[in-house]
Amino acid sequence: MKKESRESKESKKPSFKYSKKNWILIFSGLGLGLISLIIMALGDITVSVILFVLAFFVFIPIGLLLRP
């Protein structure tokens, strides 16, 4: 009986922490951050800072902390 429980524990695949929704939020935050850096290079600092803060202080943390 003990062998079976040991084998069942070993045969379980580790579940992945993030779902598709989490990855969408994380990568949209990274994309928005990249867009903000491009806008900054074009010279519009105000819009760039707003998008950067939105990306790295809203989208990415929500994507990391949201339960799947």
C-alpha positions in Angstrom: 0.0 0.0 0.0 2.8 2.4 0.8 4.4 1.8 -2.6 1.2 2.8 -4.4 1.0 6.1 -2.5 4.6 6.9 -3.2 4.2 6.1 -6.9 1.1 8.2 -7.1 2.9 11.2 -5.6 5.8 10.8 -8.0 3.6 10.4 -11.0 1.7 13.6 -10.4 2.7 16.4 -12.7 3.4 19.7 -11.1 0.5 22.0 -11.8 1.4 25.3 -13.4 0.6 28.4 -11.4 -0.6 30.8 -14.1 -3.6 30.4 -16.4 -4.0 31.9 -19.9 -5.7 35.0 -18.4 -2.6 35.6 -16.2 -0.3 35.4 -19.2 -2.4 37.7 -21.3 -2.3 40.3 -18.5 1.4 40.0 -18.0 2.3 40.2 -21.7 -0.1 43.0 -22.4 1.6 44.9 -19.5 5.0 44.3 -21.1 3.7 45.3 -24.5 2.2 48.5 -23.1 5.5 49.2 -21.4 7.4 48.8 -24.6 4.9 51.1 -26.4 5.4 53.7 -23.7 9.2 53.6 -24.3 8.7 54.1 -28.0 6.3 57.0 -27.3 9.0 58.5 -25.0 11.6 58.2 -27.8 9.2 60.2 -30.0 9.0 63.0 -27.5 5.6 62.8 -25.7 6.8 62.3 -22.1 3.4 62.8 -20.3 1.6 60.0 -22.2 4.6 57.8 -22.0 4.8 58.0 -18.2 1.1 57.4 -17.8 1.3 54.2 -20.0 4.4 53.1 -18.2 2.8 53.4 -14.8 -0.3 51.7 -16.0 1.7 48.8 -17.5 4.1 48.1 -14.6 2.0 49.1 -11.6 -1.4 47.8 -12.8 -1.3 45.1 -15.5 1.7 43.1 -14.5 1.0 42.9 -10.8 -2.6 42.0 -11.5 -1.4 39.3 -13.9 1.0 38.0 -11.2 -1.4 38.1 -8.3 -4.6 37.0 -9.9 -5.5 33.4 -9.0 -6.0 31.1 -12.0 
